[in-house]
Amino acid sequence: MTRPQRRTPPERKDRAPRQDRSTETRRRLLDATIESLAKDGWAGTGLTSVADRAGLSRGAAQHHFGTRDELVEAALDHLPAQRIEEIRERGQHLPDGPERLEAVVDLLCDIFGGALGVASLQLWVGASTDPQLGDLVRKADARFNREIYQLTLELLGFSDEPENRRAVQATLVLVRGFALDAMVRDDKKWRHEVLQAWLPVLERGLA
């Protein structure tokens, strides 16, 4: 009697490994968290709202992040990395020569005033009344400040000298202030005038 041949199961095509799907789901949740923070603020950002934005169920969100605190802690790692990545990408297309200084500062203004920057500022707002969040924000911001300082020097083409440190750090404080101001009033003309007054000061301050 001839035994029937065992059929080989058909190969599963176009199906990502479970780990890849899990990584993609986490990224969707973190991106949705940033969007929620930028549009709805700290008070309006929770597991349910983030899951809705990501097109996932609350249960799926809780599978990756059990609480809002866990979600926000992960977002505090995700946000700086996204901002640095965007600056590096856009920094490759900046002009050389006399126009570069203003182009770098304009790029910083865009990053701090864009969705990623606003999301970070909303976490600052929440940190003002939440001590636990405040500790997380301060640690994340310290890491980001070190990275953004070095990257700004790199884009400007200057070395890490005391004079340059003061000039660059003052510029970063200024563009963050622009982003805070834009959350309350959208006075682009005023910000442009202040920036034009600051650029000669920055140029003189760089050694």
C-alpha positions in Angstrom: 0.0 0.0 0.0 1.4 3.3 -1.0 1.5 5.9 1.7 0.1 9.3 0.7 2.8 11.9 0.4 2.8 14.6 3.0 2.1 18.0 1.7 4.6 20.7 2.4 2.8 23.7 3.9 2.7 26.6 1.5 5.2 29.4 2.3 3.7 32.4 4.0 4.5 35.4 1.9 4.3 39.1 2.7 4.0 38.4 6.4 6.4 40.3 8.5 8.0 38.5 11.4 6.3 39.0 14.8 9.2 41.1 16.1 9.0 43.5 13.1 5.3 43.9 13.5 5.7 44.6 17.2 8.4 47.2 16.5 6.2 48.9 13.9 3.2 49.0 16.3 5.4 50.6 19.0 6.5 53.2 16.5 2.9 53.9 15.4 2.0 54.4 19.1 5.0 56.7 19.7 4.3 58.8 16.6 0.6 59.0 17.6 1.8 60.2 21.1 3.8 63.0 19.5 0.9 64.0 17.3 -1.5 64.0 20.3 0.9 66.1 22.5 1.3 68.6 19.7 -2.4 68.9 18.9 -4.2 68.1 22.2 -1.5 69.0 24.8 -0.5 67.1 27.8 -3.9 66.9 29.4 -5.5 65.5 26.2 -2.9 62.8 25.7 -3.8 59.3 27.1 -3.6 55.7 26.1 -7.1 55.7 24.6 -6.6 58.8 22.5 -3.2 57.7 21.4 -4.5 54.2 20.4 -7.3 55.9 18.4 -4.8 58.1 16.5 -2.7 55.0 15.8 -5.7 53.1 14.5 -5.3 50.5 17.3 -7.4 49.2 20.2 -6.7 50.3 23.7 -5.8 46.7 24.5 -3.1 46.7 21.8 -1.7 49.9 23.2 -1.6 48.5 26.7 0.2 45.4 25.4 3.1 47.6 24.6 2.7 50.3 27.2 0.8 49.3 30.3 0.2 52.9 31.5 0.4 56.4 30.2 3.5 57.0 32.3 5.2 54.1 30.4 4.1 55.5 27.1 5.3 59.0 27.9 8.7 57.7 29.1 9.2 55.9 25.8 8.1 59.0 24.0 10.7 61.0 25.8 13.4 58.8 24.3 11.6 58.8 20.9 11.2 62.6 20.6 14.8 63.7 20.8 16.0 61.0 18.4 13.4 62.1 15.9 14.4 65.7 16.2 18.1 65.0 15.8 17.3 62.7 12.9 15.3 65.5 11.1 18.0 68.1 11.7 20.7 65.8 10.3 18.6 65.0 7.3 17.7 68.6 6.5 21.2 69.8 7.4 22.6 67.9 4.4 20.8 70.4 2.1 21.9 73.7 3.7 23.8 76.2 1.6 27.5 76.9 2.1 29.1 80.4 2.4 27.7 83.5 4.0 24.1 82.2 3.9 24.8 79.2 6.0 24.6 80.8 9.4 21.1 82.1 8.9 20.1 78.8 7.2 21.2 76.8 10.3 19.3 79.1 12.7 16.2 79.0 10.5 16.4 75.2 10.6 16.6 75.2 14.4 13.6 77.5 14.5 11.6 75.1 12.3 12.5 72.1 14.4 11.8 73.7 17.7 8.6 75.3 16.4 7.4 72.2 14.5 5.2 69.3 15.8 8.2 67.6 17.4 9.2 70.7 19.3 5.7 71.6 20.3 5.2 68.1 21.6 8.3 68.5 23.8 7.1 71.8 25.1 3.8 70.2 26.0 5.7 67.7 28.1 7.4 70.7 29.8 3.9 72.1 30.6 2.9 68.8 32.2 6.2 68.6 34.1 5.5 71.9 35.8 2.8 70.2 37.9 3.9 66.6 37.9 7.2 65.9 39.8 7.7 62.4 38.4 7.2 63.6 34.8 9.5 66.6 35.6 12.4 64.2 36.5 11.9 62.3 33.2 11.7 65.5 31.2 14.9 67.0 32.8 16.9 63.8 32.1 15.6 63.6 28.5 16.2 67.3 27.9 19.7 67.1 29.2 20.6 64.4 26.7 18.9 66.3 23.9 20.7 69.6 24.8 24.1 67.9 24.6 23.2 66.4 21.2 21.7 69.5 19.7 24.6 71.6 20.8 27.2 69.4 19.2 25.1 69.0 16.1 24.7 72.8 15.8 28.4 73.3 16.1 28.9 70.7 13.4 26.4 72.3 11.0 28.0 75.7 11.6 31.5 74.3 11.1 32.9 75.5 14.5 34.8 73.8 17.2 33.8 73.4 20.9 35.4 76.6 22.3 34.0 78.5 25.3 33.0 81.5 23.1 31.2 79.2 20.7 29.5 77.3 23.5 28.0 80.5 24.9 26.9 81.8 21.5 25.3 78.5 20.4 23.6 77.9 23.8 22.1 81.4 23.7 20.8 80.7 20.2 19.1 77.5 21.3 17.5 79.3 24.2 16.3 81.9 21.8 14.7 79.5 19.3 13.0 77.6 22.1 11.6 80.9 23.3 10.3 81.5 19.8 8.5 78.1 20.0 7.0 79.0 23.4 5.9 82.4 22.1 4.2 80.8 19.0 2.1 78.6 21.3 0.4 81.8 22.6 0.6 84.2 19.7 1.6 83.7 16.1 3.6 86.8 15.4 6.0 85.8 12.7 6.9 89.4 11.9 8.2 90.0 15.4 10.1 86.7 15.5 11.8 87.6 12.2 12.8 91.0 13.4 14.3 89.6 16.6 16.1 86.9 14.7 17.6 89.4 12.2 18.9 91.4 15.2 20.4 88.3 16.8 22.3 87.0 13.8 25.0 89.6 13.8 25.5 89.0 17.5 25.8 85.3 16.9 28.3 85.8 14.1 30.5 88.0 16.3 30.2 85.6 19.2 31.5 82.6 17.2 35.3 82.2 17.4 
